[in-house]
Amino acid sequence: MTKQVVVLGAGMVGVSVAWHLLKRGYAVTLIDRVPPGQETSFGNAGIIQREAVRPYAFPRDLTTLLRVLPNRAVDIRYRPGSVIRAARALLQYWHYSSDKHYRKLVPEYAALIMQSLDTHDEMIASAGAASLIRKQGYLKLFRSQKALDEECSRAASDYANYGVEYEVLNKAQLATLEPHLAAPLAGAIHWKQPWTVTDPGALVQAYADDVIAKGGEIKRANLQVLKQEDGHWVIETDHARLRSDQVVMAMGPWSSYWLRQQGIEVPLFTKRGYHMHYQADANTPLNHWIMDAEVGYLLAPMRAGVRLTTGAELTALDAPVNERQLNAAEQVARSLYPLGDRVDAAPWKGGRPCLPDMKPMIGPAPDQKGLWLACGHGHQGFTLGPVTGKLLGQMMDEAHTDIDMHPYRVDRF
């Protein structure tokens, strides 16, 4: 008898889960209110980050906290009311960012990151999406020698422990790769392994098209009710009523609301990011994705133009757009690289679904037979979607998992 499953959420994580479950012989229905890859997965920096073995910790040093407190930094902004509402989760985030806890969780997080390229590669090949991928890594720029030296020390450790490949570039070497950067720079780290994606939303759509080609069904609908009834899960949308033995919750920042309806409280909070595209001048091309590390934004030469992505804004998922962080990043970026006019009519915004210990939840929901979770990937849902799908499929089939899944259990908080 064919195993049936409904996957809720058609971002990178949900589509990847659907893809892997189809490969395992499940009958899969994927549901989202918007087309695949049109929410958080659409607007990211478009990097499959094999180097990102260290998750983003809460700043604990006084210098950084004093810099962030006035709420004018480019890399971190906050809205006081949202911080108060998320205080419990943020205090836990602070707790897990201590040296003691962080040293323990980095290997657990890295175990996922280290599989990111292989699991994407399988799906890229199947979906025929290689034209979207550039395998040239990206550049992390530093304005001060001190910050560059500190990053070199971390990079050497990550190479030894996790096989992260990199090259240190001095000013002259950086100028050879990117001759149109104007700001005074000490140098850069060239992360060699990451793949960059010229249209992140199109990659998710290509994976979704492959889901359909493999026999999966994608329904565009608003979820209205999720409940258990007579040993099955009932999924009611504005278009249909479905029954399924198993459900996967992969709704990113919207997951916490629906989990709460099932009596599951998770300390999920949102880090918002913004992006804007700019016209590119053929006479001054940007050759690589570049991160201005000490300021906190990224420039990416994409199909739609040069995409500027911001750092994090601690705010509610439904809060209105505030352009101040984007405007501040743009002002600095224009002093680094000759951006053209804005292309988009308005800034894009998206919410990164974050958990205090910086690791996603992957596995069965406690005391809810047939409900599985794949959410809370923070900054790396785009990178970790395929490996999440692969591992969750192994768990659902009670097969041997490629890595120990205990660190990602749902009931760990």
C-alpha positions as CSV (number, residue, x, y, z in Angstrom):
1,M,0.0,0.0,0.0
2,T,1.4,3.4,-1.0
3,K,2.3,5.6,1.9
4,Q,0.6,9.0,1.8
5,V,2.0,12.3,3.1
6,V,1.0,15.9,3.0
7,V,3.9,18.4,3.1
8,L,2.9,21.9,4.4
9,G,5.1,24.6,3.0
10,A,6.7,24.9,-0.5
11,G,9.9,26.7,0.3
12,M,13.3,25.1,-0.2
13,V,12.8,22.9,2.8
14,G,9.3,21.7,2.0
15,V,10.0,21.1,-1.7
16,S,13.1,19.2,-0.8
17,V,11.2,17.0,1.7
18,A,8.6,16.3,-0.9
19,W,11.3,15.4,-3.5
20,H,13.0,12.9,-1.1
21,L,9.7,11.3,0.0
22,L,8.7,10.8,-3.6
23,K,12.0,9.1,-4.2
24,R,11.2,6.8,-1.3
25,G,7.9,5.8,-2.8
26,Y,5.4,8.1,-1.0
27,A,2.4,9.6,-2.6
28,V,3.1,13.3,-1.9
29,T,0.9,16.4,-1.8
30,L,2.6,19.7,-1.3
31,I,0.5,22.6,-0.1
32,D,1.3,26.4,0.1
33,R,-0.6,29.6,-0.3
34,V,1.9,30.9,-2.8
35,P,3.9,29.2,-5.6
36,P,7.0,27.3,-4.7
37,G,10.0,29.3,-3.5
38,Q,8.2,32.6,-3.3
39,E,8.6,33.4,0.3
40,T,11.8,33.3,2.4
41,S,13.5,31.0,-0.2
42,F,13.0,33.7,-2.9
43,G,14.8,36.6,-1.4
44,N,18.0,35.2,0.2
45,A,21.6,35.8,-0.9
46,G,21.5,32.7,-3.2
47,I,24.5,30.9,-1.7
48,I,24.7,27.2,-0.8
49,Q,27.0,27.8,2.1
50,R,29.3,24.8,2.5
51,E,31.6,27.0,4.6
52,A,28.9,28.0,7.1
53,V,29.8,25.5,9.8
54,R,29.4,28.1,12.5
55,P,25.8,29.4,13.0
56,Y,25.2,33.0,13.8
57,A,25.5,33.4,17.6
58,F,24.0,36.2,19.7
59,P,26.6,38.8,20.3
60,R,27.9,38.6,23.9
61,D,30.8,41.0,23.8
62,L,30.2,44.4,25.2
63,T,31.7,46.2,22.2
64,T,29.2,44.7,19.8
65,L,26.3,45.2,22.2
66,L,27.1,48.9,22.6
67,R,27.4,49.3,18.9
68,V,24.1,47.6,18.2
69,L,22.2,49.3,21.1
70,P,21.6,52.7,19.3
71,N,19.8,50.8,16.5
72,R,21.7,52.3,13.7
73,A,24.0,49.4,12.7
74,V,23.7,47.9,9.2
75,D,24.1,44.3,10.3
76,I,21.6,44.2,13.2
77,R,18.5,46.3,13.8
78,Y,15.6,45.6,16.2
79,R,12.1,46.9,17.0
80,P,11.8,47.2,20.8
81,G,8.2,45.8,21.0
82,S,9.2,42.7,19.0
83,V,12.2,42.1,21.2
84,I,10.1,42.3,24.3
85,R,7.5,39.8,22.8
86,A,10.4,37.4,21.9
87,A,12.3,38.0,25.1
88,R,12.1,34.4,26.3
89,A,13.5,33.0,23.0
90,L,16.1,35.7,22.8
91,L,17.3,35.0,26.3
92,Q,17.6,31.4,25.4
93,Y,19.5,32.4,22.2
94,W,21.9,34.4,24.4
95,H,22.3,31.4,26.7
96,Y,23.2,29.0,23.9
97,S,25.6,31.5,22.4
98,S,28.0,31.2,25.4
99,D,31.3,29.7,24.6
100,K,30.5,26.5,26.5
101,H,27.3,25.8,24.6
102,Y,28.4,27.1,21.3
103,R,31.5,24.8,21.2
104,K,29.1,21.8,21.7
105,L,26.6,22.8,19.1
106,V,28.9,23.8,16.2
107,P,29.8,20.2,15.4
108,E,26.1,19.3,15.4
109,Y,25.3,22.1,13.1
110,A,28.3,21.4,10.9
111,A,27.2,17.8,10.4
112,L,24.3,19.2,8.4
113,I,26.2,21.8,6.5
114,M,28.9,19.3,5.4
115,Q,26.2,17.4,3.4
116,S,24.8,20.5,1.7
117,L,26.6,20.3,-1.6
118,D,26.1,16.6,-2.3
119,T,22.4,16.8,-1.5
120,H,21.8,19.8,-3.6
121,D,23.9,18.3,-6.4
122,E,21.6,15.3,-6.7
123,M,18.5,17.5,-6.9
124,I,20.1,20.0,-9.4
125,A,21.0,17.1,-11.7
126,S,17.6,15.6,-11.5
127,A,15.9,18.9,-12.1
128,G,18.2,20.0,-14.9
129,A,19.0,23.2,-13.1
130,A,22.7,23.4,-13.6
131,S,22.4,26.7,-15.6
132,L,21.4,28.5,-12.4
133,I,24.6,27.4,-10.5
134,R,28.0,29.1,-10.3
135,K,30.8,27.1,-8.7
136,Q,33.2,29.8,-7.8
137,G,32.7,30.4,-4.1
138,Y,32.3,33.9,-2.8
139,L,34.4,36.6,-1.2
140,K,34.2,37.8,2.3
141,L,35.7,41.3,2.4
142,F,37.5,42.9,5.4
143,R,38.2,46.6,6.0
144,S,40.7,46.0,8.9
145,Q,43.6,43.7,9.2
146,K,42.6,42.8,12.7
147,A,39.2,41.4,11.6
148,L,40.8,39.6,8.6
149,D,43.4,38.0,10.9
150,E,40.6,36.8,13.3
151,E,38.7,35.3,10.4
152,C,41.8,33.6,9.1
153,S,42.2,31.9,12.5
154,R,38.6,30.7,12.4
155,A,39.0,29.5,8.8
156,A,42.1,27.5,9.7
157,S,40.3,25.8,12.5
158,D,37.3,25.1,10.2
159,Y,39.6,23.6,7.6
160,A,41.1,21.3,10.1
161,N,37.8,20.2,11.7
162,Y,35.3,20.4,8.9
163,G,37.2,20.5,5.6
164,V,36.3,24.1,4.8
165,E,38.4,25.2,1.9
166,Y,39.5,28.8,1.5
167,E,42.2,31.2,0.2
168,V,43.4,34.4,1.9
169,L,43.6,37.3,-0.5
170,N,45.7,40.4,0.0
171,K,44.7,43.8,-1.5
172,A,46.4,43.2,-4.8
173,Q,44.9,39.7,-5.2
174,L,41.4,41.0,-4.3
175,A,41.8,43.8,-6.9
176,T,42.6,41.3,-9.6
177,L,39.4,39.4,-8.9
178,E,37.2,42.4,-8.3
179,P,38.8,45.5,-9.9
180,H,35.8,47.8,-9.4
181,L,35.8,47.9,-5.6
182,A,36.6,51.4,-4.4
183,A,36.6,51.3,-0.6
184,P,39.9,50.8,1.3
185,L,40.1,47.0,2.1
186,A,42.6,45.0,4.0
187,G,41.9,41.8,2.0
188,A,39.4,39.0,1.8
189,I,38.7,35.4,2.4
190,H,37.8,33.5,-0.7
191,W,35.5,30.7,0.4
192,K,36.2,28.1,-2.4
193,Q,33.4,25.5,-1.9
194,P,30.1,27.4,-1.8
195,W,27.9,27.4,-4.9
196,T,26.0,30.5,-5.8
197,V,22.6,30.7,-7.5
198,T,21.7,33.4,-10.0
199,D,18.0,33.1,-9.2
200,P,17.2,31.4,-5.9
201,G,13.4,31.3,-6.5
202,A,13.9,29.7,-9.9
203,L,16.0,26.9,-8.3
204,V,13.2,26.1,-5.8
205,Q,10.7,26.2,-8.7
206,A,13.0,23.8,-10.7
207,Y,13.0,21.4,-7.8
208,A,9.2,21.8,-7.5
209,D,8.8,21.0,-11.2
210,D,10.8,17.9,-10.7
211,V,8.5,17.0,-7.8
212,I,5.6,17.1,-10.3
213,A,7.5,15.2,-12.9
214,K,8.1,12.4,-10.4
215,G,4.4,12.2,-9.6
216,G,3.9,14.6,-6.8
217,E,1.0,17.0,-6.5
218,I,1.3,20.7,-5.6
219,K,-1.7,22.5,-4.4
220,R,-1.9,26.3,-4.0
221,A,-4.2,26.9,-1.1
222,N,-4.5,28.5,2.3
223,L,-4.3,26.1,5.3
224,Q,-7.2,26.7,7.6
225,V,-7.5,23.7,9.8
226,L,-5.0,21.0,10.8
227,K,-6.3,18.3,13.2
228,Q,-6.3,14.7,14.1
229,E,-9.5,12.7,13.4
230,D,-10.0,8.9,13.7
231,G,-6.3,8.2,13.6
232,H,-5.7,10.4,10.6
233,W,-4.6,13.9,9.9
234,V,-7.2,16.2,8.4
235,I,-6.0,19.2,6.4
236,E,-8.6,21.7,5.5
237,T,-7.8,24.5,3.1
238,D,-9.9,27.1,1.4
239,H,-10.2,24.7,-1.6
240,A,-10.3,21.2,-0.2
241,R,-10.4,18.8,2.7
242,L,-7.6,16.2,2.7
243,R,-6.9,13.2,4.9
244,S,-3.4,11.7,5.4
245,D,-1.7,9.3,7.7
246,Q,1.3,11.6,7.9
247,V,2.0,15.4,7.7
248,V,5.3,17.3,7.5
249,M,5.3,20.8,8.9
250,A,7.8,22.8,6.8
251,M,6.2,26.3,6.9
252,G,9.3,28.2,8.1
253,P,8.4,31.1,10.3
254,W,4.7,30.3,10.1
255,S,5.2,26.8,11.6
256,S,5.0,28.0,15.2
257,Y,1.4,29.1,14.9
258,W,0.2,25.8,13.5
259,L,2.3,23.8,16.0
260,R,0.7,25.8,18.8
261,Q,-2.7,24.6,17.6
262,Q,-1.5,21.1,18.3
263,G,-0.3,22.0,21.8
264,I,3.4,22.2,20.8
265,E,5.2,25.3,21.9
266,V,8.5,26.0,20.2
267,P,10.7,29.1,20.9
268,L,10.8,30.2,17.3
269,F,11.6,33.8,16.5
270,T,12.1,35.8,13.3
271,K,15.1,37.5,11.9
272,R,13.9,39.6,9.0
273,G,16.0,40.3,5.9
274,Y,15.5,42.8,3.1
275,H,16.8,42.9,-0.5
276,M,16.8,45.2,-3.4
277,H,18.1,44.8,-7.0
278,Y,20.2,47.5,-8.8
279,Q,21.1,48.0,-12.4
280,A,24.6,46.7,-13.3
281,D,27.0,48.6,-15.6
282,A,28.6,46.3,-18.2
283,N,31.8,48.4,-17.9
284,T,32.1,47.7,-14.1
285,P,30.9,44.1,-13.6
286,L,30.8,42.4,-10.2
287,N,32.4,39.0,-10.8
288,H,31.6,37.3,-7.5
289,W,29.2,37.4,-4.6
290,I,30.8,39.7,-2.0
291,M,30.1,40.1,1.7
292,D,31.2,43.3,3.4
293,A,31.9,41.5,6.6
294,E,32.5,44.3,9.0
295,V,29.5,46.3,7.9
296,G,27.0,43.5,7.4
297,Y,25.5,43.2,3.9
298,L,26.0,41.3,0.7
299,L,26.1,42.1,-3.0
300,A,25.2,39.3,-5.5
301,P,25.3,39.5,-9.3
302,M,22.0,37.8,-10.1
303,R,19.7,37.5,-13.1
304,A,17.5,40.4,-11.9
305,G,20.5,42.7,-11.3
306,V,22.9,43.2,-8.4
307,R,21.0,42.0,-5.3
308,L,21.8,43.7,-2.0
309,T,20.8,41.7,1.0
310,T,20.8,43.1,4.5
311,G,21.7,41.7,7.8
312,A,19.1,40.8,10.4
313,E,16.2,42.8,11.8
314,L,14.6,41.4,15.0
315,T,11.0,42.1,14.3
316,A,7.6,40.4,14.1
317,L,6.8,38.4,11.0
318,D,3.9,40.6,10.0
319,A,5.5,44.0,10.9
320,P,5.5,46.6,8.2
321,V,8.5,47.3,6.1
322,N,11.1,49.6,7.5
323,E,13.6,50.7,4.9
324,R,16.1,52.3,7.2
325,Q,18.4,49.2,7.4
326,L,18.3,48.7,3.6
327,N,19.0,52.4,3.0
328,A,21.9,52.4,5.4
329,A,23.4,49.3,3.7
330,E,22.9,50.9,0.2
331,Q,24.7,54.0,1.2
332,V,27.7,52.0,2.3
333,A,27.5,49.7,-0.6
334,R,27.6,52.6,-3.1
335,S,30.9,53.7,-1.6
336,L,32.3,50.2,-2.2
337,Y,30.9,49.4,-5.7
338,P,29.2,51.5,-8.4
339,L,25.6,50.3,-8.0
340,G,23.1,51.6,-10.6
341,D,19.5,52.7,-10.1
342,R,17.1,50.6,-8.1
343,V,15.3,48.0,-10.2
344,D,12.5,46.9,-7.8
345,A,9.5,49.1,-7.1
346,A,9.7,48.2,-3.4
347,P,12.1,46.3,-1.1
348,W,11.5,42.6,-0.6
349,K,11.3,41.3,2.9
350,G,11.4,37.8,4.4
351,G,11.5,36.2,7.8
352,R,14.2,33.7,8.8
353,P,12.7,31.1,11.2
354,C,15.2,30.9,14.1
355,L,15.6,28.8,17.2
356,P,17.6,29.6,20.3
357,D,20.2,26.9,19.8
358,M,20.7,27.8,16.2
359,K,19.8,24.2,14.9
360,P,16.7,23.2,13.0
361,M,14.0,20.9,14.3
362,I,14.0,17.7,12.2
363,G,12.0,14.7,13.3
364,P,8.7,13.5,14.8
365,A,6.5,15.8,16.9
366,P,6.1,14.5,20.5
367,D,2.9,12.7,21.2
368,Q,1.5,13.5,17.8
369,K,1.6,10.3,15.7
370,G,2.2,11.0,12.1
371,L,3.3,14.7,12.5
372,W,6.8,15.5,11.4
373,L,8.7,18.7,11.7
374,A,11.3,20.3,9.3
375,C,11.6,23.9,10.3
376,G,13.7,26.5,12.2
377,H,16.7,26.6,9.9
378,G,17.5,30.2,10.6
379,H,19.8,31.7,8.0
380,Q,20.4,28.4,6.2
381,G,17.1,27.0,5.0
382,F,18.2,27.4,1.4
383,T,21.5,25.6,2.1
384,L,20.0,22.8,4.3
385,G,16.7,22.1,2.5
386,P,17.9,19.0,0.6
387,V,19.8,17.4,3.4
388,T,16.8,18.0,5.7
389,G,14.6,16.2,3.1
390,K,17.0,13.3,2.9
391,L,17.4,12.8,6.6
392,L,13.7,13.2,7.4
393,G,12.9,10.6,4.7
394,Q,15.3,8.2,6.4
395,M,13.6,8.9,9.8
396,M,10.1,8.4,8.4
397,D,11.0,5.0,7.0
398,E,12.8,4.1,10.2
399,A,16.0,3.6,8.2
400,H,19.5,4.3,9.3
401,T,20.2,8.0,9.2
402,D,23.4,9.4,7.7
403,I,24.1,11.4,11.0
404,D,22.9,11.2,14.6
405,M,19.5,13.1,14.6
406,H,19.3,13.5,18.4
407,P,20.6,17.1,18.3
408,Y,17.7,18.2,16.1
409,R,14.8,16.6,18.1
410,V,11.7,18.6,18.5
411,D,11.4,18.2,22.3
412,R,14.9,19.5,23.2
413,F,13.7,22.8,24.6
